[in-house]
Amino acid sequence: MRLIQVCLSDEYDAQTQQVELLIRTLAEKKIKQQVVCKAGSVLHNRLRHVRSLHLVAVRSRFSGHFKVPKNGLINAHDLAAARWVAWQRKLRGTPWMMSWHQADAESTSKLTSSILKKALAVTVTSFPAELAMREKAYCPVKRIPDAAISLDTNPMKMTELRSHYQGKFVIGHWGRINQKTGGQNILLQCAEQMQADFPNMVFVFLGVGPDFEKLKKKYEDRENIDWVGEPPHPGDYYSIMNLFVDPANRADSFTGLLQAMSFHIPVIASKVSGFAEMISHRSNGLLFKKGNVSSLEEMIKILYNSTELRTRLTRDANRELKEVTPDRITLKYLGVYQALIKSLKAKSG
């Protein structure tokens, strides 16, 4: 039975990166897959040269349904994918499961009971999302956390950045620049308030989004704020960070925090659903009150003044990373696929 991955996101965001990692790791394990994705999307362009993958490029939820096998198992990875599957079910009756890659409980409101009615299983990445999904799903719900994505680095660029930021205490952030959900305005206000007392601190923002240009222009005169955008190798910037902060008002993804932990960078996150379960305060990171600049500033000062605490946090976080390697997470998905396929074959006789 062929495994069919469906990801129709228009963006190459943290959730899509997790899907790509899963597909690539399965391909490395010689698992046969078809991938249904948006024509011309970043995901399509990144996967089209992967050997053994059969890509089906579609332009809407109404196309591509007869290019995948009727008796395959579909894994939908986003809302648009679930809607594509709804048509696939009507046209061909292909069995399917849902994987939801956003960590906060609120995000699951997009998936209604009617959408999930015929799903054989649902996977989520966090405990809050699991509880929310159990209230609406008619099938088993399994929690599989995000994987820690390995980032490529460029030695020459790393050397250049280390020289550029020599003597600086670098506080980094990576994410979709969106004030409403990303909370970057809180970190920017914190940078403003701390500039006079901590002249050696510099706040480095990686990522783009709807508020990127607006915020960049608003804070362009601040010498302690650098805007990077999307560099070819984000790992180059992680390599020079002393702290990583995710001030999100909603925990859409754990990817940024996991990447920081993999670079042995102590992390600070807002105390919101998802992050509050992932981060054990003063064990593998610090939490601050959502939207509270003073609370974030206090956490930054605590880590700035304690090398010992920074070391302990990264040591404990690194131990936990062993449980979320791409290989281990992929094996968890593979276990779900195999159980469903076995059940489908048994029913078909």
C-alpha positions in Angstrom: 0.0 0.0 0.0 1.5 3.3 -1.1 2.0 6.1 1.4 0.7 9.5 0.2 1.9 12.7 1.9 -0.3 15.8 1.3 1.0 19.2 2.2 -0.6 22.1 0.4 0.7 25.0 2.5 1.7 28.1 0.5 4.4 29.0 2.9 7.7 27.3 3.8 7.1 27.8 7.5 8.2 25.8 10.6 5.3 23.3 10.1 6.2 22.7 6.4 9.9 22.2 7.4 8.8 19.5 9.8 6.8 17.8 7.0 9.8 18.0 4.6 12.1 16.5 7.2 9.6 13.6 7.7 9.4 12.9 4.0 13.1 13.0 3.5 13.8 10.8 6.5 11.3 8.2 5.2 12.8 8.4 1.8 16.2 7.6 3.3 14.7 4.6 4.9 13.5 3.5 1.4 9.8 4.0 2.2 7.9 4.5 -1.0 5.9 7.7 -1.0 3.9 10.0 -3.2 3.9 13.7 -2.3 1.0 16.0 -3.2 2.0 19.6 -2.9 1.3 23.0 -4.4 2.7 23.5 -7.9 5.7 26.0 -7.7 5.7 26.0 -3.9 9.0 26.0 -2.0 8.3 22.5 -0.8 7.8 21.3 -4.3 11.0 22.8 -5.5 13.0 21.4 -2.5 11.7 17.9 -3.0 11.6 17.5 -6.8 15.2 16.2 -6.9 14.8 13.6 -4.1 15.2 10.2 -5.6 12.4 7.7 -5.1 9.8 10.4 -4.5 6.9 10.7 -6.9 5.6 14.3 -6.7 2.1 15.3 -7.7 1.9 19.1 -8.2 -1.6 20.6 -7.8 -3.0 24.1 -8.1 -6.1 23.6 -6.0 -8.0 21.0 -3.8 -9.9 20.0 -6.9 -7.0 18.6 -8.9 -4.7 15.6 -8.8 -7.1 13.1 -7.3 -6.7 10.5 -10.0 -2.9 10.7 -9.9 -2.6 8.9 -6.6 -3.6 5.3 -5.9 -7.1 4.6 -4.7 -5.9 2.1 -2.1 -3.1 4.2 -0.7 -2.9 5.7 2.8 -3.0 9.5 2.8 -1.3 11.6 5.5 -2.7 15.1 5.4 -0.5 17.8 7.0 -2.4 21.0 7.0 -6.0 22.4 6.7 -5.8 22.8 2.9 -4.5 19.2 2.7 -7.5 18.0 4.8 -9.9 19.7 2.3 -8.1 18.1 -0.6 -8.6 14.8 1.1 -12.3 15.5 1.5 -12.6 15.5 -2.3 -10.4 12.5 -2.6 -12.7 10.6 -0.2 -15.8 11.6 -2.2 -14.2 10.7 -5.5 -12.2 7.6 -4.6 -12.7 6.7 -1.0 -9.0 6.6 -0.2 -8.3 6.1 3.6 -6.5 8.9 5.4 -5.0 10.2 8.6 -4.3 13.8 9.8 -1.1 15.2 11.2 -1.5 18.6 12.9 1.9 20.4 13.3 0.8 23.5 15.3 1.4 23.2 19.0 -1.3 25.4 20.6 -4.7 24.1 21.4 -6.4 27.2 19.8 -5.1 26.3 16.3 -7.0 23.0 16.3 -10.3 25.0 16.0 -9.7 25.1 12.3 -10.2 21.4 12.1 -13.9 20.7 12.7 -15.4 17.3 13.6 -16.9 17.1 10.1 -13.5 17.4 8.5 -12.0 14.7 10.8 -15.1 12.4 10.7 -13.5 9.8 8.3 -9.9 10.1 9.6 -8.4 6.8 10.8 -5.9 8.6 13.2 -4.7 12.0 14.2 -1.2 13.0 15.3 -0.4 16.2 17.1 2.8 17.7 18.5 1.8 18.8 22.0 -0.3 17.9 25.0 -2.6 20.9 24.7 -3.3 20.1 21.0 -3.9 16.5 22.0 -6.5 17.3 24.6 -8.3 19.7 22.1 -8.2 17.2 19.3 -9.6 14.4 21.4 -12.8 16.4 21.9 -13.6 16.5 18.2 -11.9 13.5 16.6 -13.7 10.2 16.0 -10.4 8.2 15.9 -7.3 7.6 18.0 -5.1 10.7 18.7 -1.4 10.2 19.2 1.2 12.8 20.3 4.4 12.9 18.3 6.6 15.9 19.0 8.5 18.0 16.5 11.9 16.8 15.5 15.1 18.7 16.0 16.1 19.9 12.5 19.8 19.9 11.8 20.9 23.1 10.2 23.7 23.5 7.7 26.5 26.0 8.4 29.1 27.8 6.3 32.5 27.9 8.1 33.5 31.1 6.3 30.3 32.9 7.2 30.5 31.7 10.8 34.0 33.2 11.0 32.7 36.4 9.5 29.9 36.6 12.0 32.1 35.9 15.0 34.3 38.7 14.0 31.4 41.1 13.5 29.8 40.3 16.9 33.0 40.0 18.8 32.5 41.2 22.4 28.7 41.2 22.0 26.1 39.3 23.9 23.9 38.0 21.1 20.2 37.4 21.8 18.6 35.7 18.8 15.2 35.0 17.5 13.9 33.0 14.5 10.3 32.9 13.4 7.6 34.3 11.2 7.6 38.1 11.8 4.0 38.7 12.8 3.2 40.9 15.8 -0.2 39.2 16.4 1.0 35.7 16.8 4.8 35.9 16.8 5.1 38.6 19.6 8.3 40.1 18.1 7.1 43.6 19.3 7.6 42.4 22.9 11.2 41.4 22.2 11.8 44.7 20.3 10.5 46.8 23.2 12.8 44.8 25.5 15.7 45.6 23.3 14.8 49.3 23.4 14.6 49.4 27.2 17.9 47.4 27.8 20.0 49.3 25.3 21.3 52.0 27.7 22.2 49.6 30.6 23.5 46.8 28.4 25.3 48.4 25.5 27.0 45.1 24.6 23.7 43.3 23.9 22.5 42.9 20.4 19.2 41.4 19.3 19.3 39.5 16.0 16.1 38.7 14.2 15.9 35.9 11.7 12.8 35.3 9.5 10.3 37.2 7.4 6.6 37.7 7.6 3.8 40.3 7.1 5.2 42.7 9.7 8.9 42.4 8.7 9.3 45.6 6.7 7.0 47.6 9.1 9.0 46.6 12.2 12.4 46.9 10.5 11.6 50.5 9.5 10.2 51.4 12.9 13.4 50.2 14.7 16.0 51.0 12.0 17.7 53.6 14.2 18.4 51.1 16.9 22.0 50.0 16.9 21.3 47.0 19.1 18.8 45.4 16.7 19.8 43.5 13.5 17.4 42.3 10.9 18.7 39.3 8.9 15.6 38.0 7.0 16.0 34.4 5.7 19.7 33.7 5.4 20.9 30.7 3.2 22.3 29.0 6.3 20.4 30.0 9.5 22.8 27.8 11.4 25.6 30.4 10.9 23.6 32.8 13.1 22.6 30.2 15.7 26.3 29.5 16.1 27.0 33.0 17.5 23.9 33.4 19.7 24.3 33.5 23.5 20.5 33.3 24.1 17.4 32.4 22.1 14.0 34.0 22.7 10.6 33.0 21.3 8.1 35.6 22.5 5.2 34.1 20.6 1.6 34.8 21.7 0.7 31.4 20.3 3.0 28.3 20.1 2.7 27.5 16.4 5.9 25.5 16.4 8.7 24.2 18.6 11.2 24.2 15.7 13.1 27.4 16.6 13.5 26.4 20.3 14.7 22.9 19.3 17.2 24.3 16.8 18.6 26.6 19.5 18.9 23.7 21.9 20.7 21.7 19.3 23.3 24.5 19.2 23.6 24.5 23.0 21.9 27.9 23.3 19.8 28.5 26.4 16.2 29.4 25.6 13.5 31.7 26.9 9.9 31.3 25.7 6.6 32.9 26.5 4.4 31.0 28.9 1.7 29.9 26.5 0.0 26.6 25.7 2.5 24.3 24.2 5.7 26.1 25.3 4.7 25.8 28.9 4.6 22.0 28.5 7.8 21.8 26.5 9.9 24.1 28.7 10.4 23.2 32.4 11.2 26.6 34.0 14.8 26.7 35.2 15.4 23.1 34.0 15.7 23.2 30.2 14.9 26.9 29.7 13.1 29.9 31.2 9.5 31.1 30.7 8.2 34.6 30.9 4.6 36.0 31.2 3.1 36.3 27.7 3.2 39.9 26.4 5.0 41.2 29.5 8.1 43.2 28.6 9.3 43.5 32.2 9.0 39.7 32.7 11.1 39.0 29.6 13.7 41.6 30.6 14.0 39.9 34.0 14.6 36.5 32.4 17.2 37.9 30.0 19.0 39.5 32.9 19.0 36.3 34.9 20.7 34.4 32.1 23.0 37.3 31.2 24.4 37.3 34.8 24.7 33.6 35.3 27.1 31.6 33.1 26.5 28.6 35.4 22.7 28.7 34.8 23.2 29.0 31.1 25.4 26.0 31.1 23.0 23.9 33.2 20.0 24.8 31.0 21.8 23.8 27.8 23.1 20.6 29.3 19.6 19.5 30.5 18.0 20.5 27.2 20.6 18.6 25.2 19.7 15.4 27.0 16.1 15.8 26.0 17.1 16.3 22.4 18.1 12.7 22.1 14.4 11.8 22.2 13.5 14.1 19.2 16.1 13.2 16.6 14.7 13.0 13.1 15.2 9.3 13.1 13.3 8.7 16.3 10.4 10.9 15.3 10.1 9.3 11.9 10.0 5.8 13.5 7.0 7.0 15.5 5.2 8.1 12.4 6.2 4.8 10.7 4.7 2.9 13.6 1.4 4.7 13.0 1.4 4.1 9.3 2.2 0.4 9.7 -0.6 -0.1 12.3 -3.1 1.5 10.0 -2.0 -0.3 6.9 -2.1 -3.6 8.8 -5.7 -2.8 10.0 -6.8 -1.8 6.5 -5.4 -5.1 5.0 -7.1 -7.1 7.6 -10.5 -5.5 6.9 -10.1 -6.0 3.1 -9.4 -9.7 3.7 
